[in-house]
Amino acid sequence: MQGELGSDMALAAGVGRADVVGGVDDAALAAWVDAHAARLYRAAALLAAEVEAADLVQEVFLVASRRRAAFDGSAAPYTWLYGILRNLARDRRRKHARRARLRPVDDRRARDPERMLAAERDRARVRAAVRRLPDGHREVVALYYLEEVPVAEVARRLGLPPGTVKSRLFKARAALRRALEGGR
């Protein structure tokens, strides 16, 4: 494993070489793609729609070649590439979600004033229930569910162990369930 990591770091160094045109050694970049593309593709197929996986992996390597100076070697190259993949996939999900919200709805039931009023009442109940959560629980719910931040990153941002974040999420979900079921 150590030899594999060492050769991976050497490939990463070759990707950012300044003595070649554009600072990218084509052979090193090709070797880096060969070393990581399949694993990134599998991850991309889980993070996004499978039809987008190949495009995402290609975009990962484009971003990586542009941002090669940001790779400082403190993490394994795959870890760095996976971080780029995760961010790109999240950006695409958000973009698709925004488009879906802006897309006109043809379903007549969705335009039914009674349904719209009921849906707004449900949203208001959820917002009120979240506001009643203790600060620590409300923070993790906001970061995890509203900002779609992974547990490890929530833990890092709040200076908490990941287990504490998971525990607070569990307790917050239970409290929300009780509050929302009790109001019906």
C-alpha positions as semicolon CSV with decimal commas, in nm:
position;residue;x (nm);y (nm);z (nm)
1;M;0,000;0,000;0,000
2;Q;0,281;0,242;0,087
3;G;0,445;0,183;-0,253
4;E;0,112;0,241;-0,424
5;L;0,062;0,568;-0,236
6;G;0,417;0,679;-0,320
7;S;0,366;0,616;-0,690
8;D;0,029;0,792;-0,669
9;M;0,196;1,098;-0,514
10;A;0,458;1,091;-0,790
11;L;0,179;1,088;-1,049
12;A;0,013;1,381;-0,870
13;A;0,340;1,573;-0,883
14;G;0,363;1,505;-1,255
15;V;0,015;1,645;-1,311
16;G;0,127;1,980;-1,171
17;R;0,467;2,006;-1,339
18;A;0,555;2,359;-1,440
19;D;0,816;2,257;-1,697
20;V;0,559;2,137;-1,950
21;V;0,304;2,331;-2,151
22;G;0,022;2,450;-1,927
23;G;0,185;2,291;-1,623
24;V;0,033;1,952;-1,700
25;D;0,237;1,651;-1,802
26;D;-0,001;1,465;-2,035
27;A;0,153;1,127;-1,956
28;A;0,124;1,184;-1,581
29;L;-0,233;1,304;-1,617
30;A;-0,322;0,999;-1,827
31;A;-0,165;0,772;-1,566
32;W;-0,357;0,951;-1,289
33;V;-0,682;0,909;-1,480
34;D;-0,604;0,539;-1,533
35;A;-0,527;0,496;-1,163
36;H;-0,847;0,661;-1,031
37;A;-1,117;0,682;-1,299
38;A;-1,284;0,346;-1,230
39;R;-1,305;0,402;-0,855
40;L;-1,430;0,759;-0,903
41;Y;-1,688;0,634;-1,155
42;R;-1,828;0,387;-0,900
43;A;-1,850;0,664;-0,642
44;A;-2,006;0,905;-0,894
45;A;-2,274;0,650;-0,984
46;L;-2,375;0,645;-0,617
47;L;-2,356;1,020;-0,562
48;A;-2,545;1,124;-0,876
49;A;-2,758;0,971;-1,148
50;E;-2,566;0,690;-1,314
51;V;-2,607;0,856;-1,654
52;E;-2,410;1,154;-1,519
53;A;-2,128;0,948;-1,365
54;A;-1,893;0,955;-1,665
55;D;-1,942;1,330;-1,711
56;L;-1,876;1,389;-1,342
57;V;-1,553;1,187;-1,348
58;Q;-1,434;1,376;-1,654
59;E;-1,517;1,704;-1,483
60;V;-1,325;1,591;-1,170
61;F;-1,007;1,557;-1,374
62;L;-1,063;1,891;-1,548
63;V;-1,107;2,065;-1,213
64;A;-0,810;1,878;-1,067
65;S;-0,582;1,981;-1,354
66;R;-0,693;2,345;-1,316
67;R;-0,654;2,341;-0,938
68;R;-0,341;2,127;-0,921
69;A;-0,163;2,394;-0,719
70;A;-0,419;2,345;-0,443
71;F;-0,310;1,983;-0,400
72;D;-0,053;2,000;-0,123
73;G;-0,003;1,627;-0,068
74;S;-0,148;1,632;0,284
75;A;-0,411;1,383;0,170
76;A;-0,393;1,093;-0,072
77;P;-0,466;1,202;-0,429
78;Y;-0,780;0,987;-0,442
79;T;-0,911;1,160;-0,129
80;W;-0,856;1,497;-0,293
81;L;-1,020;1,383;-0,617
82;Y;-1,313;1,233;-0,425
83;G;-1,364;1,567;-0,249
84;I;-1,386;1,737;-0,587
85;L;-1,631;1,468;-0,704
86;R;-1,848;1,510;-0,394
87;N;-1,865;1,886;-0,440
88;L;-1,945;1,858;-0,812
89;A;-2,218;1,600;-0,746
90;R;-2,369;1,817;-0,471
91;D;-2,364;2,120;-0,702
92;R;-2,543;1,921;-0,973
93;R;-2,808;1,798;-0,730
94;R;-2,871;2,154;-0,616
95;K;-2,886;2,275;-0,975
96;H;-3,139;2,003;-1,065
97;A;-3,343;2,080;-0,753
98;R;-3,355;2,451;-0,842
99;R;-3,466;2,368;-1,195
100;A;-3,733;2,131;-1,064
101;R;-3,869;2,406;-0,837
102;L;-3,879;2,650;-1,128
103;R;-4,037;2,404;-1,372
104;P;-4,409;2,463;-1,428
105;V;-4,629;2,192;-1,285
106;D;-4,897;2,041;-1,506
107;D;-5,063;1,840;-1,233
108;R;-5,397;2,004;-1,162
109;R;-5,401;1,858;-0,812
110;A;-5,085;2,058;-0,733
111;R;-5,274;2,378;-0,822
112;D;-5,566;2,284;-0,603
113;P;-5,592;2,566;-0,348
114;E;-5,687;2,327;-0,067
115;R;-5,381;2,109;-0,130
116;M;-5,156;2,415;-0,157
117;L;-5,291;2,549;0,173
118;A;-5,245;2,210;0,342
119;A;-4,887;2,184;0,210
120;E;-4,807;2,533;0,338
121;R;-4,955;2,446;0,678
122;D;-4,736;2,132;0,689
123;R;-4,425;2,335;0,604
124;A;-4,512;2,589;0,872
125;R;-4,558;2,309;1,130
126;V;-4,219;2,161;1,042
127;R;-4,048;2,503;1,065
128;A;-4,212;2,569;1,402
129;A;-4,112;2,224;1,532
130;V;-3,751;2,278;1,421
131;R;-3,745;2,619;1,591
132;R;-3,854;2,453;1,919
133;L;-3,557;2,214;1,913
134;P;-3,268;2,287;2,151
135;D;-2,993;2,496;1,989
136;G;-2,750;2,206;1,951
137;H;-3,010;1,988;1,780
138;R;-3,136;2,272;1,560
139;E;-2,779;2,345;1,441
140;V;-2,710;1,987;1,332
141;V;-3,052;1,959;1,164
142;A;-2,993;2,282;0,972
143;L;-2,645;2,183;0,857
144;Y;-2,724;1,820;0,779
145;Y;-3,068;1,850;0,619
146;L;-3,091;2,205;0,490
147;E;-2,732;2,260;0,379
148;E;-2,670;1,891;0,299
149;V;-2,342;1,888;0,491
150;P;-2,207;1,536;0,568
151;V;-2,188;1,427;0,933
152;A;-1,806;1,447;0,942
153;E;-1,814;1,805;0,814
154;V;-2,093;1,902;1,055
155;A;-1,877;1,762;1,335
156;R;-1,574;1,958;1,214
157;R;-1,769;2,284;1,179
158;L;-1,927;2,256;1,523
159;G;-1,620;2,114;1,696
160;L;-1,804;1,797;1,800
161;P;-1,725;1,427;1,767
162;P;-1,915;1,264;1,475
163;G;-2,094;1,036;1,723
164;T;-2,236;1,339;1,902
165;V;-2,364;1,478;1,572
166;K;-2,531;1,144;1,493
167;S;-2,682;1,130;1,840
168;R;-2,820;1,482;1,811
169;L;-2,966;1,403;1,469
170;F;-3,134;1,091;1,611
171;K;-3,278;1,283;1,905
172;A;-3,387;1,573;1,684
173;R;-3,567;1,338;1,443
174;A;-3,744;1,170;1,736
175;A;-3,848;1,508;1,879
176;L;-3,971;1,627;1,540
177;R;-4,163;1,303;1,486
178;R;-4,332;1,341;1,826
179;A;-4,412;1,707;1,764
180;L;-4,551;1,650;1,416
181;E;-4,748;1,334;1,497
182;G;-4,891;1,492;1,810
183;G;-5,026;1,786;1,612
184;R;-5,242;1,577;1,382
